[in-house]
């Protein structure tokens, strides 16, 4: 147990609330298989310029700096507010109404609103998660797709049955089928959502998939988030005929924010999954068609591989924080372990609070570096005080300790992915990361299906490395949820989540400020400390202590929910936040 904890971690407190009104987005009225230029839809959505990467397979090792803010990255807009009548990104507080419904924080606004509607209708967090995923597969196919994979961390409080805290892993592992010029991942997300719904869902499966089917059939408004991804990947992506048909206008122009895209192919696939169940995607006639479609675009996928997809329920790794417990995912997805170790090092014995301003950035960078070096220590059930002390042994407040690890030990990672967090009125909390292992996966649309298939994992193995970086802070005695969130951004994700946890629970910032505050990252290899522009003032102190410092546009993105008086005990304390580095939607509370 991490015994010496600051009082702020033992007695979680109430956060400030931030108000923002949202309205659901209407659907386009005309069914079409192509994009309708500048369709007129309601503009009351909030959008997120997440534009991470252009599709590339060879640049990852060439630029470690690019891996922090996105492979093959271009300078991004800093996630300022939208234009016209769009509200600014950030935090949505509870509104007066009939009762607390829960809430959601996600990277894409239309999908987030669908999840909110499920919660408002009495659905569980699992129900909202299923609806959210399938909506993302329609509106945000650059990072989420029926052809992808991911993982979810689930906490369900129960006085009668006992609390359940577990991870559902459904990664898109590398296909071993021969042939093709595009290494392919085995799609696992559909079966993953079915497994989540079977264990924790309450609403009918058909009901939860209906909104996504409708979006695909009648059209959805392109968000700035998706439009930016399209722009980044336009060159290689539009070399594919299927992508050109789906993502360009009749005039051959690339879709822009505000245009409408519809896909009857994708609507048809979702309809079959909705009416026949997830098994149709893996064993039925639809599965055989998928194999044939993947082969026509240069991929490789075997029917036996599809049939063998089996999402796995796994126990979590835990860190005791006073009477509360911080849970994250265990190996093989090391992002959560890395984030929690870095956070634990800063809060242990008030290590960060007892460090003066000039040394705080140095301490954070050293903790990040050491957490990365410790991430291959093996599968653990508990990260205790002794483990953190060993990790921080030899820390010098006045000098950086150089990394001696070989670069070959650290395979390049792709930052493309999307995260979200959901809570319901009962206090059940779910946070997920969904990925195609590359922006737009293999970069080609499967004919007759309307979605991209996942690329094979870049690390050359069947497992992700840091693609899943979740955390949930709970109390198993009182059955309360205090925090749930996860980060995306590849190698940068653990540092992003660790920073938010530290700002919220050690520095006692409100959630909005905790997420917005500038971040730094040290990933051990290369031996370099990366800082966001807001930490320019810390550069001199880092360099004085021997750090090689580089500035990058952004370090990861976090979606989080904090209920610092406890949920379901004090639902009015809940605050829902997306990362201002983007323009995602956070919505929930009392309706």
N, C-alpha and C positions, 0 to 999 in steps of 0.2 A: 504494500500500500504506500502511496505517496503521502507520508504522514504530515509533513510540515507545509500546510497550505494557508495562504493568506485568507483573512476573514471574508474578503469579497468573493472567494470561490465557495465558501461554505454557506454563506447566506446570500443566495442569489436575490437580486433586487428587481424592482419594477423599472422598465425602460420607458422613455418618453414615447408618445404616439405622434404620428405624422399623418395628416389627413390628405386624401386624394380621392376624388370621385371617379368612378369608371362606369362605362356602359357596355353591354355586349355588342359585338360587331354583327351586323346583318349579313346575310348571304347574298351572293349575286343571283340574279333571277334567270339567267340563261345558261343552259347546259352546253358545254363546249369542250372539245378535247384539246383546244389550243388556248393560248392566252389572249384575252380581250384587252386591247390597249386602253389604259386609263379608265378602268371601270369605276363607276360611281358607287362606292360603298361608304358606310358611315365611318368617320375618321376618329372615332373615340377609342381606338386601340393605342397601345403603347408599344413602341418598337425598339429594337436593340441592335445597334450596329456592331455585331460581334466579329465580322470579317477576319477570320484567323489566317487562313493559308491558301495558297494556290496548290493545286495537286502537284506533288513532286515526290519522287522516290529517292533521289540521290543527294539532295541538298542538306539533309538533316545533319550529317556528320561534318559538313563543311562550315556550319555556322552555329556554334553553341549559343551565341547571342540570339539568333532567330528562334531557337527552341524555347526561349523564355517567354517571348510575347507571341509566338506562333511560327511554325515552320514557314519559310519563304514569305515572311511577314512584310506587309507594307505598314507605314505609319498609320495608326488608326485614329479616328476621331475619339475624343475622350469621353464619349457617352453622355453628351449634354442632352438637354431636353429636345423634344420633337418640335416640329414646326406647326404653324397654324393652331388648331385647337387641341393638339395632342398634349397631355400633361407631361411634365418632366419625369424622368425615371427616378426610382428611389423606393420609398416606404409607403405602404398604405395602411392606415390605422382603422380600427373598428368604426363602423357607422352605426347610428341609432337605428333600431329596427326590432324585429321579432325575436332574435336570439342569435347566439354565437354559432357559426357554421363551421369554423375552422378556417383554413387559408392555404394559399399556394404562392410560391415564388419560382418563376421560371423564365427562361431566356426568350420565349416567343409569346406575344400577347394574346393572340387568338386562342391558342391551345390552353393558356393559363385561365382564360375566361371560361372555357369549357369545363375545366377541372373545378373552378369555383361554382359553376352551376350544378355540378354533380353533388358537391358538398352541401349547397343550399337546398337540394332536394332530399337530403337525409342520407346521402351516400357516405361510405367510409373513406378513409384515406387511401385504401387500396383501390376502391372504385374510382376515385378521382385520379389516381396514378394511371390506371389502365386507360381511362378516357383521355388523359393528358398525353400519354405516349402515342396512341393512335392518331390523335390530332397533330402532334409534332411530326409524325411520319408523313403527313400531308403538307403541312405549312412550313416545315423546316427540314426538308430532305437532304440538306447539305450535311447535317450532323446526326439526324435521327431518321430511321427508315425501317420498314418491315424486313429489310435485308441486313440489318445490323445486330448489335448485341449490347450488353451492358451489365449492370448490377444494381441492386437496391439494398439499403439498410433499413430494417423495419423494427420499430418498437411499439408493442401493444400492451398497455397497462391492464391488469386484471386482478382484482382482489380475490375472486373466486378461483380462477385457474392459475394464478401466478403470472407475473410479467413474462412476456416473450420478447426477446431481443435477438435477432438473427439477420444474416446476410443471404440474399438470393442472388446467385451468380449465374449469368447467362451470356458469357462472352462469345463473340463471333470468332471462333478459333480458325486456324488456317486449314483450308481444305487440302487433303492429300491426294485428291483425284488428279490424274495426269491430263495433260493437254492445256491449251489456252496460253495466251500471252499476258494475262492479268491475274496474278495470284489472288485468290478469292477467299474471303472469310465465310464460314458457315453461318447462315442467319439463325439467331437464337432468340431474338427479342419477342417474337410472337408467342413462343412457348413459355418464355419467361413471364410475360404478362398473364398468361393463362394460369401458371403456377401461383402467382401472387393472388390472383382473383379467387382461385380455388381455396386458398387458405384463409384469406382475410376479407374477401369481397362479400357484399350483401346484395347489391343490385344485379339485375339480370345482365349477362354478358352482351346480349343483343342490344340492350338499351345503351350500354356504355360505348359501343362502337358506332352507333348510329350517327352521332355528330360528325365524326371523322369521315364517314362515308358520304354524308351530305356535303361537307366541304369539298371533297374530291369531285363529287358529281356536279355540283352547281357553282363551284369556284370559291376561291379565297383571295383576299387582298394580300398582295406581296408586302411584307414588312421590310423596313430598312435593313433589319438583320439579315434576312434571306437575300435581299437585293445586293447587299455588299458581298456576301459569299458568292453569289452568281458573278458579280463583276470580277472578283479575285480569280475565280476559276474559269472564266469565260473562254480563254484560249484553248486549253486542252479539253474542257468539258464540251464545248460546242463542236469539236471534231466528231462527236458521236451524234448520229442522226436522231436517235431517240431523244437526246437532250435538246437538240435544236427544235424538234417538234413541240416539246413540252415547255421550254423556257424562253421561246422567242415569239415575237408578234408576227402577224401576217406579213408585215413588211420586212421580216428577218432581223428585227432589232431585239436586243436582249431585254428581258423583262426588267422593269424598274419598280421602285416602291410605289404602291398605289395601283399598279396594274392587277389584273385578275388572272389567276391560273386555275384551270380545271383539268382533271384527268379521269376520263371514263374508265380507262384501264385500271387505275388504282382503285377507283370506286367499286369496280366489279370484284377485285380481289378482296377488298375489305368486306364487301357484301357476303362473299362466300365464307370468310372467316367468321363473320358475325352470325350467319345462319347455320353453318355446319360445324363451327368450333375450330379451335386452333389446330386440331389434328389434321384437318383438310390441307393445311399449308405444309405439313410434313409427311403425310402418308397417302393422301388421296390423289385424285386426278390433277389437282392444282399443283401438288409437289412434282409430279412428272413434267408438267408444263414448265415449271420453274427451272428444272434441270436443263431442259432443252433451251429455254430462253437464255440462261447463263452461258451455255456453250456458244450460242450465236453471237455473243458480244465478247468472246475471247476469254471467258472465265472457265473455271473447272470446279465442278461440284457433282458429287455422287449421291444417288438416292439413298444409299445406305448411310451416308453421313447425315443427311437430313433426318432420317428415321431415328438415328441414334442421339439426336440432340436431347439433352436431359438437364434442365436447370438444377442447380445444386443448392440446397439449404445448408448453411454453414454457421457455426458459432462465431461470436465476435471476439475481439480483443478488448480488454477493459482496463481503465485506469481509475482508481478510486480518488475522488476529489472530495475530501471530508466525508460527509454522509451520502454524497451523490456519486454517480458512476458515469464516466465518459466512455462510450463505446465506439469502436471503429471496426473496419474490416481487416482480416488477417491475410497472410500470403495465400495465393500468389500476387494479389493486387496490393502493392506495397505503399500506395499513396497515403492511405489513412494512417498506417503505422508511422510513416515518416512525419506526417503533420502532427500527430499526437505526441510523438517523442519530442519534437521541437517545442511544442507548447508546454509540455511537462517540464522541460529543462528550464524554461523561462519563469514558470510559476513556483517551482520547487524551492522551499525555504525563502520565498520572496526574493529570489535571485535577481529578477528584473527590477522590482521595486527598490531594491537596495543598491542599484547601479545608477550613478549620476548620468545626466543627459548626454555627456560627451562619450560615454562608453556603451550606451544602450544599443546603438546600431551594430557595434562590434560584437556585443554579446548575442544579439539576434542572428547575425551572420554565422558566428561560430556554432550556435545551436543548430542552425539549418544544415550546415556542413556536416556536423557530427551525426545528426539524425539521418542524413543520407548515407553516411558510411555505415551506420548501424542497421540499415534496412534489410540486409541479407542475413541477419542473425538467426533467422529461423522462425517457425511458427510459434507464437506465444499465446497464452490465454490471458496473462496479466502483465502489464508493464508496471513494475514496482519501483519503489524509491531507489533500491540498490542498483537497478538497471540504469536509471537515469544518472545516478552518481558515477557509475562506470563510464557512461557515455561522455560525461563532462569532465572526466579526470584529466588533469593537466591543463585545464583552461587558464590562459594567461590574459588578464584584463588589459594588458598593454601591448600584446603582439598576436598576430595571426599565425596559426599553425598550418603550414602548407600541406596540401593533399599529396600523398605518395602513391595513390592507387593508379593502376594502369587504365588508360582510356578504354581499352578493349573490354573491361569489365562492365562498362556502362553503355549498353546499346542505345541507339538513337530512338527517341519516342515522338510520336505524332500528337500534337495538342488538340486536334479536332475532336469535338465532343460537346455535349450539352448536359447541364445538371439542373435538377429542380428539387424542391422540398415541399412536402405537403403535411398538414396536420388536420385532424377532424375534431369534432366537439368532444369526443371521449378521451382525447389526448394521444391517440395513436399517431405516430410520426413515421414518415417514410421519406427517404432521400435517395435519389438515383442519379447515375451517370449513364447516358446512352451515347454510343459511338459507332461510326462506320470504319474506324481505324484510319481514316483519312478524310479530308474534305470531299464529299460526294463519293466516298468509298472507292470503288474501282474506276470511277469516272465515266461510267456508261450506264444507261437506263435499260433495264431488262425488258425486252419487247413483250407487249401484252400484259405487263405488270405495272408499269408506270413508276417504278422506284429504282434507285441505285442499289447494287449489291455491295456488301462490305468488302473492303480490301483485306488481304491477309495481314495479320499483325506485323508491324515493322520490326519488332525485336527479334524476328526469326524463330519464335517459339509459338506454342499454342496458347500461351497465357499473356494477359496484359501485365504491365509493370505498375505504373502509377496512374493508370487511367481512371481508377475508382478511388476517390478521396473523400469519404464521408465521416460524419461525426454526429452523435446524439448524446446529450447530457440529460440524465434522468435520475430519479430517486425511486429505488425499488421498494422502499419501506412505505412511502406515501403514495406511490404509483403516479408520480408527476413527471411531465416533460418540461424541460427548461430551454433546450436548444436543439435544433436539428438543421443540418446544412451540409452541402458538399461543394467541391470546387472542380472546375474543368480547366484545361490548359496544359496538359501533358506534364513535363518536368516541373513546371511552375506551380501546379495545383497544390501540392502539399504546403508550400510556403504561403500561398494565398490563404488557405484554410487556417493554418497555424497563426497567421497574423490576425485574422478575424477573431479567433478564440481568445488570443492574448489581449487584444484591444477590448473585447467585451467583458471578459471575466477577470483579468488582472488590472488593466488600465481603467476599467469601469466606464467605458464609453457606451453611449446608447448604440443600438444596433446599426443605425444608419451611418453614424460616424465610424463605427468599427469596421464596416465593410468598405467605406469610402477612403479611409486613411491610406497613405502611400505605403508601399511594401518593398521589401528587399528579399533576395533569394541567393543562396549559395548551394549549388547542387553537387559539391565535392569535385566532380570532373566535368568541365575544366575547373581549375582552381581560380575561380573568378566570382566576385560578388556583384550581382546585378541589382540596380536600384531604379525605381520609378522616378519621373521628373520631380515629384514632390519631396524627394529625399536628397535633392542636390546639396542641401546644407550639410548632410552627414558625410558627403564624399570625402572631405578633407580629413575628418577624424578616422575614417576607415583606411584611407591611404596612409595616414600617419602610423597606423598599426600594422601595415604591411599588406593590405588588401589590394588586389588588382580590381578596380571598380569600372563597371560599364553601365551606362544608362540605357534603358529600354522603355518602349511606350507603355507597357503594362505587364503585370505579373499575375496571371491567372484571373479567373472570375468565379465569384461565389454567389450562390443563392441560399438564403438562410431565413430561419424563423426563430425568434427568441420570445419565450414566455417566462420572464425571470421571476414571477411570483408563482409559477407552476400552472400547468394545464393538465387536467380540467379544473383545478381548484380556483384559479383566477384568470379566466380567459381574457378579461379586459387588459391584462398585461402583455398580451401577445402583439408582436410587431413583425411584419413580413417585409423582407428586403431583397431586392435584386441588386446587382453590382452596378454602380454608376459608370463603370468603364463600358457598360453597354446600355441598353434601354429596355430591359426586360420588364415584365409586369409582376408586381407583388400585390395580391388582393386577398381579402378575407375579413374576418371579424364578425360583427353583428349585422344581420340583415333582416 
